[in-house]
Amino acid sequence: MAGKYIVVFKKTATPDLVNKYADEVDANGGLVKDRWASGAMKGFSAEIPDSFLTQLQSLQGDIIDYIEPDGTVTIQ
């Protein structure tokens, strides 16, 4: 099963590194929606299969800053 997530890399990540992992999501049955490989935020939003999500989560603290579920944000 795949869930929708936002993956944000450390500020030191290169665009090539962000694109490498986004491509790996696609290669492992996921679907990358948006990529942000330069600027203030580096990362991507994607549907990520549970099996590959575990691999990405193991990189948190190293090259990935955080991974969070993607959803709608509302204000009251």
N, CA, C and O atoms as CSV, one atom per row, in Angstrom:
chain,resi,resn,atom,element,x,y,z
A,1,MET,N,N,0.837,-1.179,0.000
A,1,MET,CA,C,0.000,0.000,0.000
A,1,MET,C,C,0.886,1.249,0.000
A,1,MET,O,O,1.969,1.243,0.587
A,2,ALA,N,N,0.433,2.302,-0.648
A,2,ALA,CA,C,1.198,3.546,-0.726
A,2,ALA,C,C,0.446,4.662,-0.026
A,2,ALA,O,O,-0.782,4.731,-0.071
A,3,GLY,N,N,1.202,5.532,0.621
A,3,GLY,CA,C,0.638,6.708,1.253
A,3,GLY,C,C,1.231,7.948,0.619
A,3,GLY,O,O,2.257,7.873,-0.056
A,4,LYS,N,N,0.592,9.091,0.829
A,4,LYS,CA,C,1.082,10.357,0.293
A,4,LYS,C,C,1.931,11.045,1.351
A,4,LYS,O,O,1.504,11.232,2.490
A,5,TYR,N,N,3.145,11.417,0.951
A,5,TYR,CA,C,4.096,12.012,1.885
A,5,TYR,C,C,4.824,13.187,1.261
A,5,TYR,O,O,4.894,13.328,0.040
A,6,ILE,N,N,5.363,14.025,2.132
A,6,ILE,CA,C,6.290,15.081,1.752
A,6,ILE,C,C,7.629,14.710,2.368
A,6,ILE,O,O,7.725,14.478,3.573
A,7,VAL,N,N,8.661,14.654,1.533
A,7,VAL,CA,C,10.012,14.307,1.981
A,7,VAL,C,C,10.863,15.562,1.844
A,7,VAL,O,O,11.002,16.109,0.750
A,8,VAL,N,N,11.432,16.015,2.957
A,8,VAL,CA,C,12.246,17.233,2.963
A,8,VAL,C,C,13.674,16.869,3.357
A,8,VAL,O,O,13.923,16.255,4.394
A,9,PHE,N,N,14.596,17.269,2.495
A,9,PHE,CA,C,16.011,16.970,2.708
A,9,PHE,C,C,16.693,18.089,3.499
A,9,PHE,O,O,16.179,19.204,3.596
A,10,LYS,N,N,17.846,17.770,4.055
A,10,LYS,CA,C,18.660,18.773,4.755
A,10,LYS,C,C,19.033,19.879,3.769
A,10,LYS,O,O,19.078,19.649,2.560
A,11,LYS,N,N,19.296,21.062,4.280
A,11,LYS,CA,C,19.648,22.200,3.430
A,11,LYS,C,C,20.917,21.952,2.629
A,11,LYS,O,O,21.124,22.576,1.588
A,12,THR,N,N,21.764,21.051,3.101
A,12,THR,CA,C,23.025,20.765,2.416
A,12,THR,C,C,22.861,19.795,1.245
A,12,THR,O,O,23.820,19.553,0.513
A,13,ALA,N,N,21.676,19.243,1.057
A,13,ALA,CA,C,21.452,18.274,-0.024
A,13,ALA,C,C,21.564,18.961,-1.383
A,13,ALA,O,O,21.096,20.084,-1.567
A,14,THR,N,N,22.184,18.275,-2.314
A,14,THR,CA,C,22.311,18.799,-3.671
A,14,THR,C,C,21.055,18.455,-4.483
A,14,THR,O,O,20.341,17.512,-4.143
A,15,PRO,N,N,20.783,19.203,-5.539
A,15,PRO,CA,C,19.664,18.845,-6.416
A,15,PRO,C,C,19.790,17.419,-6.965
A,15,PRO,O,O,18.790,16.715,-7.105
A,16,ASP,N,N,21.012,16.999,-7.274
A,16,ASP,CA,C,21.219,15.635,-7.781
A,16,ASP,C,C,20.790,14.583,-6.759
A,16,ASP,O,O,20.226,13.553,-7.127
A,17,LEU,N,N,21.054,14.837,-5.488
A,17,LEU,CA,C,20.684,13.892,-4.439
A,17,LEU,C,C,19.166,13.810,-4.298
A,17,LEU,O,O,18.610,12.719,-4.177
A,18,VAL,N,N,18.503,14.951,-4.313
A,18,VAL,CA,C,17.042,14.979,-4.230
A,18,VAL,C,C,16.444,14.210,-5.412
A,18,VAL,O,O,15.551,13.381,-5.236
A,19,ASN,N,N,16.942,14.492,-6.606
A,19,ASN,CA,C,16.432,13.815,-7.795
A,19,ASN,C,C,16.721,12.318,-7.780
A,19,ASN,O,O,15.916,11.528,-8.273
A,20,LYS,N,N,17.854,11.925,-7.223
A,20,LYS,CA,C,18.193,10.499,-7.126
A,20,LYS,C,C,17.140,9.753,-6.306
A,20,LYS,O,O,16.654,8.702,-6.726
A,21,TYR,N,N,16.794,10.287,-5.154
A,21,TYR,CA,C,15.808,9.602,-4.302
A,21,TYR,C,C,14.400,9.710,-4.867
A,21,TYR,O,O,13.604,8.786,-4.701
A,22,ALA,N,N,14.074,10.808,-5.528
A,22,ALA,CA,C,12.771,10.912,-6.185
A,22,ALA,C,C,12.660,9.858,-7.287
A,22,ALA,O,O,11.622,9.213,-7.433
A,23,ASP,N,N,13.722,9.690,-8.054
A,23,ASP,CA,C,13.734,8.660,-9.101
A,23,ASP,C,C,13.606,7.261,-8.500
A,23,ASP,O,O,12.956,6.391,-9.080
A,24,GLU,N,N,14.228,7.045,-7.335
A,24,GLU,CA,C,14.131,5.738,-6.673
A,24,GLU,C,C,12.708,5.456,-6.204
A,24,GLU,O,O,12.258,4.310,-6.244
A,25,VAL,N,N,11.996,6.489,-5.761
A,25,VAL,CA,C,10.588,6.311,-5.382
A,25,VAL,C,C,9.812,5.806,-6.599
A,25,VAL,O,O,9.065,4.832,-6.504
A,26,ASP,N,N,9.992,6.472,-7.740
A,26,ASP,CA,C,9.320,6.051,-8.972
A,26,ASP,C,C,9.700,4.620,-9.352
A,26,ASP,O,O,8.839,3.828,-9.737
A,27,ALA,N,N,10.980,4.293,-9.245
A,27,ALA,CA,C,11.467,2.961,-9.629
A,27,ALA,C,C,10.951,1.860,-8.705
A,27,ALA,O,O,10.934,0.689,-9.085
A,28,ASN,N,N,10.532,2.228,-7.497
A,28,ASN,CA,C,10.061,1.239,-6.526
A,28,ASN,C,C,8.542,1.236,-6.383
A,28,ASN,O,O,8.009,0.826,-5.352
A,29,GLY,N,N,7.852,1.694,-7.425
A,29,GLY,CA,C,6.396,1.605,-7.442
A,29,GLY,C,C,5.663,2.819,-6.922
A,29,GLY,O,O,4.439,2.794,-6.790
A,30,GLY,N,N,6.391,3.885,-6.622
A,30,GLY,CA,C,5.754,5.104,-6.146
A,30,GLY,C,C,5.471,6.066,-7.284
A,30,GLY,O,O,5.686,5.744,-8.453
A,31,LEU,N,N,4.990,7.239,-6.935
A,31,LEU,CA,C,4.681,8.257,-7.933
A,31,LEU,C,C,5.013,9.626,-7.351
A,31,LEU,O,O,4.328,10.116,-6.453
A,32,VAL,N,N,6.073,10.236,-7.875
A,32,VAL,CA,C,6.484,11.556,-7.414
A,32,VAL,C,C,5.603,12.604,-8.090
A,32,VAL,O,O,5.439,12.600,-9.310
A,33,LYS,N,N,5.040,13.499,-7.282
A,33,LYS,CA,C,4.149,14.544,-7.790
A,33,LYS,C,C,4.920,15.829,-8.080
A,33,LYS,O,O,4.886,16.329,-9.205
A,34,ASP,N,N,5.603,16.359,-7.092
A,34,ASP,CA,C,6.340,17.618,-7.215
A,34,ASP,C,C,7.741,17.429,-6.661
A,34,ASP,O,O,7.967,16.645,-5.740
A,35,ARG,N,N,8.682,18.174,-7.249
A,35,ARG,CA,C,10.069,18.166,-6.765
A,35,ARG,C,C,10.503,19.593,-6.484
A,35,ARG,O,O,10.179,20.519,-7.227
A,36,TRP,N,N,11.245,19.750,-5.396
A,36,TRP,CA,C,11.859,21.034,-5.047
A,36,TRP,C,C,13.328,20.740,-4.809
A,36,TRP,O,O,13.712,20.345,-3.709
A,37,ALA,N,N,14.150,20.929,-5.828
A,37,ALA,CA,C,15.552,20.529,-5.730
A,37,ALA,C,C,16.496,21.699,-5.472
A,37,ALA,O,O,17.700,21.508,-5.301
A,38,SER,N,N,15.950,22.898,-5.447
A,38,SER,CA,C,16.799,24.051,-5.149
A,38,SER,C,C,15.958,25.095,-4.420
A,38,SER,O,O,14.730,25.019,-4.410
A,39,GLY,N,N,16.612,26.040,-3.830
A,39,GLY,CA,C,15.892,27.070,-3.092
A,39,GLY,C,C,15.802,26.746,-1.622
A,39,GLY,O,O,16.606,25.981,-1.089
A,40,ALA,N,N,14.813,27.336,-0.969
A,40,ALA,CA,C,14.691,27.213,0.483
A,40,ALA,C,C,14.312,25.803,0.938
A,40,ALA,O,O,14.735,25.351,2.002
A,41,MET,N,N,13.513,25.116,0.124
A,41,MET,CA,C,13.067,23.770,0.511
A,41,MET,C,C,13.503,22.776,-0.554
A,41,MET,O,O,13.264,22.979,-1.744
A,42,LYS,N,N,14.141,21.705,-0.115
A,42,LYS,CA,C,14.606,20.677,-1.039
A,42,LYS,C,C,13.905,19.373,-0.699
A,42,LYS,O,O,14.018,18.871,0.420
A,43,GLY,N,N,13.185,18.831,-1.662
A,43,GLY,CA,C,12.500,17.580,-1.420
A,43,GLY,C,C,11.487,17.286,-2.497
A,43,GLY,O,O,11.593,17.773,-3.622
A,44,PHE,N,N,10.500,16.481,-2.141
A,44,PHE,CA,C,9.460,16.124,-3.092
A,44,PHE,C,C,8.224,15.635,-2.360
A,44,PHE,O,O,8.278,15.243,-1.195
A,45,SER,N,N,7.095,15.669,-3.084
A,45,SER,CA,C,5.865,15.060,-2.590
A,45,SER,C,C,5.616,13.839,-3.467
A,45,SER,O,O,5.869,13.865,-4.672
A,46,ALA,N,N,5.119,12.774,-2.853
A,46,ALA,CA,C,4.960,11.537,-3.614
A,46,ALA,C,C,4.029,10.563,-2.919
A,46,ALA,O,O,3.794,10.640,-1.713
A,47,GLU,N,N,3.505,9.645,-3.719
A,47,GLU,CA,C,2.872,8.447,-3.188
A,47,GLU,C,C,3.995,7.435,-3.054
A,47,GLU,O,O,4.617,7.054,-4.046
A,48,ILE,N,N,4.255,6.998,-1.824
A,48,ILE,CA,C,5.399,6.136,-1.555
A,48,ILE,C,C,4.910,4.805,-0.989
A,48,ILE,O,O,4.208,4.787,0.022
A,49,PRO,N,N,5.272,3.688,-1.629
A,49,PRO,CA,C,4.898,2.384,-1.096
A,49,PRO,C,C,5.502,2.173,0.295
A,49,PRO,O,O,6.614,2.623,0.568
A,50,ASP,N,N,4.769,1.493,1.163
A,50,ASP,CA,C,5.239,1.247,2.528
A,50,ASP,C,C,6.624,0.618,2.553
A,50,ASP,O,O,7.453,0.960,3.397
A,51,SER,N,N,6.876,-0.306,1.619
A,51,SER,CA,C,8.165,-0.999,1.595
A,51,SER,C,C,9.328,-0.039,1.348
A,51,SER,O,O,10.406,-0.229,1.911
A,52,PHE,N,N,9.134,0.981,0.525
A,52,PHE,CA,C,10.208,1.935,0.255
A,52,PHE,C,C,10.230,3.062,1.279
A,52,PHE,O,O,11.280,3.658,1.518
A,53,LEU,N,N,9.093,3.359,1.880
A,53,LEU,CA,C,9.033,4.386,2.914
A,53,LEU,C,C,9.980,4.048,4.066
A,53,LEU,O,O,10.647,4.929,4.609
A,54,THR,N,N,10.032,2.785,4.426
A,54,THR,CA,C,10.915,2.339,5.502
A,54,THR,C,C,12.364,2.673,5.173
A,54,THR,O,O,13.117,3.108,6.045
A,55,GLN,N,N,12.753,2.472,3.930
A,55,GLN,CA,C,14.124,2.776,3.512
A,55,GLN,C,C,14.398,4.277,3.617
A,55,GLN,O,O,15.459,4.679,4.096
A,56,LEU,N,N,13.456,5.103,3.175
A,56,LEU,CA,C,13.641,6.555,3.285
A,56,LEU,C,C,13.703,6.998,4.744
A,56,LEU,O,O,14.510,7.858,5.100
A,57,GLN,N,N,12.853,6.414,5.588
A,57,GLN,CA,C,12.845,6.791,7.005
A,57,GLN,C,C,14.179,6.483,7.667
A,57,GLN,O,O,14.563,7.160,8.621
A,58,SER,N,N,14.887,5.482,7.182
A,58,SER,CA,C,16.189,5.144,7.762
A,58,SER,C,C,17.231,6.228,7.478
A,58,SER,O,O,18.286,6.250,8.112
A,59,LEU,N,N,16.945,7.121,6.537
A,59,LEU,CA,C,17.875,8.203,6.192
A,59,LEU,C,C,17.598,9.493,6.957
A,59,LEU,O,O,18.336,10.468,6.818
A,60,GLN,N,N,16.527,9.505,7.772
A,60,GLN,CA,C,16.216,10.705,8.551
A,60,GLN,C,C,17.343,10.983,9.527
A,60,GLN,O,O,17.866,10.081,10.181
A,61,GLY,N,N,17.700,12.252,9.608
A,61,GLY,CA,C,18.793,12.653,10.483
A,61,GLY,C,C,20.121,12.674,9.756
A,61,GLY,O,O,21.051,13.366,10.168
A,62,ASP,N,N,20.211,11.912,8.666
A,62,ASP,CA,C,21.441,11.863,7.878
A,62,ASP,C,C,21.331,12.859,6.724
A,62,ASP,O,O,21.947,13.924,6.757
A,63,ILE,N,N,20.547,12.510,5.708
A,63,ILE,CA,C,20.377,13.412,4.570
A,63,ILE,C,C,18.951,13.943,4.466
A,63,ILE,O,O,18.709,14.952,3.803
A,64,ILE,N,N,18.011,13.267,5.118
A,64,ILE,CA,C,16.614,13.706,5.108
A,64,ILE,C,C,16.299,14.381,6.430
A,64,ILE,O,O,16.579,13.845,7.502
A,65,ASP,N,N,15.709,15.570,6.337
A,65,ASP,CA,C,15.348,16.329,7.530
A,65,ASP,C,C,14.088,15.738,8.165
A,65,ASP,O,O,14.067,15.450,9.362
A,66,TYR,N,N,13.024,15.558,7.345
A,66,TYR,CA,C,11.806,14.938,7.870
A,66,TYR,C,C,10.929,14.410,6.743
A,66,TYR,O,O,11.047,14.819,5.588
A,67,ILE,N,N,10.054,13.496,7.114
A,67,ILE,CA,C,9.044,12.937,6.227
A,67,ILE,C,C,7.719,13.065,6.957
A,67,ILE,O,O,7.587,12.638,8.104
A,68,GLU,N,N,6.742,13.654,6.288
A,68,GLU,CA,C,5.432,13.803,6.933
A,68,GLU,C,C,4.314,13.458,5.963
A,68,GLU,O,O,4.470,13.613,4.752
A,69,PRO,N,N,3.193,12.994,6.486
A,69,PRO,CA,C,2.052,12.698,5.611
A,69,PRO,C,C,1.598,13.968,4.884
A,69,PRO,O,O,1.566,15.050,5.470
A,70,ASP,N,N,1.253,13.827,3.627
A,70,ASP,CA,C,0.746,14.941,2.831
A,70,ASP,C,C,-0.761,14.984,2.984
A,70,ASP,O,O,-1.430,13.956,2.872
A,71,GLY,N,N,-1.292,16.149,3.236
A,71,GLY,CA,C,-2.731,16.275,3.399
A,71,GLY,C,C,-3.166,17.714,3.244
A,71,GLY,O,O,-2.354,18.603,2.989
A,72,THR,N,N,-4.422,17.924,3.396
A,72,THR,CA,C,-5.005,19.256,3.301
A,72,THR,C,C,-4.900,19.959,4.644
A,72,THR,O,O,-5.217,19.384,5.685
A,73,VAL,N,N,-4.459,21.189,4.611
A,73,VAL,CA,C,-4.359,22.000,5.822
A,73,VAL,C,C,-5.479,23.039,5.767
A,73,VAL,O,O,-5.678,23.702,4.749
A,74,THR,N,N,-6.207,23.169,6.879
A,74,THR,CA,C,-7.271,24.164,6.946
A,74,THR,C,C,-7.079,25.063,8.152
A,74,THR,O,O,-6.434,24.685,9.130
A,75,ILE,N,N,-7.644,26.255,8.072
A,75,ILE,CA,C,-7.621,27.155,9.219
A,75,ILE,C,C,-9.059,27.506,9.553
A,75,ILE,O,O,-9.943,27.427,8.699
A,76,GLN,N,N,-9.283,27.890,10.782
A,76,GLN,CA,C,-10.655,28.207,11.198
A,76,GLN,C,C,-10.882,29.679,11.297
A,76,GLN,O,O,-11.983,30.112,11.635
